[in-house]
């Protein structure tokens, strides 16, 4: 399996995987990604910002994510808890795996890849937020050493549970 930065010609395949994730959330009654987000404009911006990545298996895109190093304004106000660190951090957004590739540990590989990029950049932690009903994602984060930190609210008012993994060395 190979990771690479996404390019604009990947957008149709990325959107296909996002649509599968939206359908999965709807089927599981998880009110995440049910309002037309993320859409092609969002994915296009991710690519232009060089934050979008795809996972390739057998010459096919099988998963997508965003790994960002921009500060998240909604992370400034965390409720009922606190972040593990206050310094630089990476953020993982929009992990989605194609439905035919679920159960193969690809989300775990995405997180490990994000950690590798953080370490290469000298960034000591990763922060992630997810919907409170997205129990599979919360389990994935916990299995990968992330700690629950509290609640954050997105710009649109959406409530999210927040997690962070600290690599143990402040840079």
PEDAQUI-V29899 format. One record per pair of residues at least 24 apart in sequence whose C-alpha atoms are under 10 Angstrom apart, sorted by sequence separation. I is the first residue (numbers start at 1). J is the second residue. D is the distance in whole Angstrom. If there is no record, write none. Layout:
i/j/d
I/J/D
I/J/D
This chain:
i/j/d
15/39/7
67/91/6
68/92/7
90/114/8
129/153/10
138/162/9
141/165/9
15/40/7
18/43/10
66/91/8
67/92/5
68/93/8
90/115/8
129/154/9
138/163/8
14/40/9
66/92/6
67/93/6
134/160/10
65/92/7
66/93/5
67/94/9
90/117/9
91/118/9
131/158/8
132/159/7
133/160/9
134/161/9
11/39/10
12/40/8
15/43/8
65/93/6
66/94/6
67/95/9
90/118/6
131/159/7
132/160/6
133/161/9
11/40/7
14/43/8
64/93/10
65/94/5
66/95/7
89/118/8
90/119/10
111/140/9
130/159/9
131/160/5
132/161/6
11/41/10
64/94/7
65/95/4
66/96/10
88/118/10
107/137/9
111/141/8
129/159/9
130/160/5
131/161/6
132/162/9
12/43/10
64/95/6
65/96/6
90/121/10
129/160/6
130/161/6
131/162/9
11/43/7
63/95/7
64/96/5
65/97/9
108/140/7
112/144/8
128/160/9
129/161/5
130/162/7
10/43/10
11/44/7
63/96/6
64/97/7
89/122/9
90/123/7
107/140/8
108/141/9
111/144/8
128/161/8
129/162/4
130/163/8
10/44/10
62/96/9
63/97/4
64/98/9
88/122/9
89/123/6
90/124/8
91/125/9
92/126/7
93/127/9
94/128/10
107/141/10
128/162/6
129/163/6
8/43/9
9/44/10
62/97/6
63/98/6
88/123/6
89/124/6
90/125/6
91/126/5
92/127/7
93/128/7
94/129/10
105/140/10
108/143/9
127/162/7
128/163/5
129/164/9
7/43/10
8/44/7
11/47/9
61/97/9
62/98/5
63/99/9
87/123/9
88/124/7
89/125/5
90/126/5
91/127/5
92/128/6
93/129/8
94/130/9
108/144/7
127/163/6
128/164/6
6/43/9
7/44/9
8/45/10
10/47/9
61/98/8
62/99/9
87/124/8
88/125/7
89/126/5
90/127/6
91/128/6
92/129/8
93/130/9
126/163/8
127/164/4
128/165/9
6/44/9
8/46/10
14/52/10
62/100/8
63/101/8
87/125/8
88/126/9
89/127/7
90/128/9
91/129/9
126/164/6
127/165/7
7/46/10
8/47/7
14/53/10
62/101/7
63/102/9
85/124/9
86/125/10
125/164/7
126/165/5
127/166/9
6/46/9
7/47/6
8/48/8
14/54/8
62/102/9
85/125/7
125/165/5
126/166/7
6/47/6
7/48/8
13/54/10
51/92/10
52/93/9
54/95/10
84/125/9
85/126/10
124/165/9
125/166/4
126/167/8
5/47/8
6/48/9
51/93/10
52/94/9
53/95/10
54/96/10
55/97/9
64/106/10
65/107/9
85/127/10
95/137/9
124/166/6
125/167/6
7/50/9
10/53/10
54/97/10
63/106/8
64/107/9
67/110/10
84/127/9
123/166/9
124/167/5
125/168/8
6/50/8
10/54/8
17/61/9
57/101/10
62/106/9
63/107/8
66/110/10
67/111/10
83/127/9
123/167/9
124/168/7
125/169/9
5/50/7
6/51/8
7/52/8
16/61/10
17/62/8
18/63/9
65/110/8
124/169/6
125/170/9
5/51/7
6/52/5
7/53/9
17/63/7
18/64/8
64/110/8
65/111/9
67/113/9
68/114/9
123/169/9
124/170/6
125/171/10
5/52/6
6/53/5
7/54/9
13/60/9
14/61/8
17/64/8
63/110/8
67/114/6
122/169/9
123/170/8
124/171/6
4/52/9
5/53/4
6/54/6
13/61/7
14/62/9
66/114/9
67/115/10
119/167/8
122/170/9
123/171/7
4/53/6
5/54/6
6/55/9
13/62/9
14/63/8
15/64/10
65/114/9
69/118/9
118/167/9
122/171/6
3/53/7
4/54/6
5/55/9
13/63/9
14/64/7
67/117/9
68/118/10
115/165/9
121/171/10
3/54/6
4/55/7
10/61/8
13/64/9
14/65/9
43/94/10
55/106/8
67/118/9
115/166/10
2/54/8
3/55/5
4/56/8
69/121/10
75/127/9
115/167/9
119/171/10
2/55/6
3/56/6
75/128/10
1/55/7
2/56/5
3/57/9
55/109/9
69/123/9
75/129/9
1/56/6
2/57/7
6/61/10
55/110/8
72/127/10
1/57/5
2/58/9
38/94/8
54/110/9
1/58/8
2/59/9
53/110/9
69/126/9
1/59/9
3/61/9
6/64/9
68/126/10
1/60/10
2/61/10
5/64/10
6/65/9
67/126/9
3/63/9
4/64/10
5/65/10
6/66/10
1/62/10
3/64/9
5/66/9
33/94/10
53/114/10
5/67/10
84/147/8
83/147/9
84/148/9
83/148/9
84/149/7
82/148/9
83/149/6
81/148/9
82/149/5
83/150/8
81/149/5
82/150/6
80/149/8
81/150/4
82/151/9
79/149/9
80/150/5
81/151/7
78/149/8
79/150/6
80/151/6
81/152/10
78/150/6
79/151/5
80/152/9
21/94/10
77/150/10
78/151/6
79/152/6
91/164/9
21/95/9
22/96/9
77/151/9
78/152/5
79/153/9
90/164/10
21/96/6
24/99/9
77/152/7
78/153/8
89/164/9
90/165/10
18/94/8
20/96/8
21/97/7
23/99/10
75/151/9
76/152/8
77/153/8
89/165/9
18/95/9
19/96/9
20/97/8
21/98/8
75/152/6
76/153/10
89/166/9
17/95/10
18/96/6
20/98/7
21/99/8
74/152/6
75/153/8
17/96/6
18/97/8
19/98/9
20/99/6
74/153/6
75/154/9
83/162/8
84/163/9
85/164/8
17/97/6
18/98/8
20/100/10
73/153/10
74/154/6
82/162/9
83/163/8
84/164/7
85/165/9
15/96/10
17/98/5
73/154/9
74/155/7
81/162/9
82/163/10
83/164/7
84/165/8
85/166/7
14/96/9
16/98/8
17/99/8
72/154/9
73/155/9
79/161/10
82/164/10
83/165/9
84/166/7
88/170/9
14/97/10
17/100/10
74/157/10
78/161/9
79/162/10
83/166/10
85/168/10
87/170/8
88/171/8
14/98/9
78/162/8
86/170/10
87/171/8
13/98/10
85/170/9
75/162/9
32/130/9
33/131/10
32/131/6
31/131/8
32/132/9
30/131/8
31/132/9
32/133/8
30/132/9
31/133/8
32/134/8
30/133/6
31/134/9
29/133/8
30/134/6
1/106/9
28/133/9
29/134/9
30/135/9
3/109/10
28/134/9
3/110/9
1/109/9
25/133/10
25/134/8
3/113/8
32/158/9
